[in-house]
Amino acid sequence: MTGPSSEHNDKPVTVGALHITVTAFRGRTLDQKRELVRRFTADAVEVLHVDREAVTIEINENGPEDWARGGTLSIDRSTAQPR
């Protein structure tokens, strides 16, 4: 592995693998996911100077039955009273 040099270099430098995990509610389209991973990858290459092939992205989708806040599942939040 190599790291970025002290000189400004426009070429990506692989500094190891970069894994990005996205967790979101279900319902995004395939085109939205494609655009999200395209932009995340482009930003990682530009900001972190990594090779695009070093960037992996995992999208985890859940429903409101899989999330909770303040002790209440999201699916139940519209009917729950704050405590």
C-alpha positions in Angstrom: 0.0 0.0 0.0 1.0 3.5 -0.6 -0.2 6.7 0.9 -0.7 10.2 -0.6 2.5 12.0 -1.3 3.3 15.5 0.1 3.0 16.9 -3.4 -0.4 17.6 -4.9 -1.1 14.8 -7.4 -4.3 14.5 -9.4 -3.9 10.8 -9.7 -5.7 8.6 -7.1 -3.4 6.8 -4.7 -4.6 3.6 -3.1 -4.3 3.8 0.6 -6.3 0.6 1.3 -9.9 -0.4 1.1 -12.7 2.0 1.9 -16.1 0.5 2.8 -19.1 2.8 3.1 -22.3 1.4 4.7 -25.6 3.1 4.1 -28.6 2.2 6.2 -32.0 3.6 5.1 -35.7 2.9 5.0 -36.8 0.7 2.0 -38.2 2.3 -1.0 -35.4 3.9 -3.0 -35.4 3.0 -6.7 -32.6 1.2 -8.5 -31.7 4.5 -10.3 -31.5 6.4 -7.0 -29.1 3.7 -5.6 -27.0 3.8 -8.7 -26.7 7.6 -8.4 -25.9 7.4 -4.7 -23.0 4.9 -5.2 -21.7 6.9 -8.2 -21.6 10.1 -6.2 -20.2 8.5 -3.0 -17.5 6.8 -5.0 -16.6 10.0 -7.0 -16.4 12.0 -3.7 -14.2 9.4 -2.0 -11.8 9.4 -4.9 -11.6 13.2 -5.0 -11.4 13.8 -1.2 -9.5 10.8 0.0 -7.3 10.1 -3.1 -8.2 6.5 -3.3 -8.6 4.4 -6.4 -12.3 4.0 -7.3 -11.9 0.2 -7.2 -10.8 0.5 -3.6 -14.3 1.9 -2.7 -17.0 -0.6 -1.7 -20.5 0.4 -0.7 -23.1 -1.6 1.1 -26.8 -0.5 1.1 -28.9 -2.0 3.9 -32.6 -1.3 3.6 -35.0 -1.7 6.5 -38.6 -1.0 7.1 -40.2 1.0 9.9 -40.6 -2.2 11.9 -36.8 -2.4 12.0 -36.1 1.0 13.5 -36.8 2.5 16.9 -36.3 5.8 18.5 -36.9 6.6 22.1 -38.0 3.1 22.8 -40.7 3.1 20.1 -40.6 1.3 16.8 -41.0 3.7 13.9 -44.0 1.8 12.7 -45.7 2.6 16.0 -44.6 6.3 16.3 -47.6 7.9 14.6 -49.9 6.4 17.3 -47.5 6.4 20.3 -47.7 9.1 22.9 -44.4 10.6 24.1 -43.3 9.5 27.6 
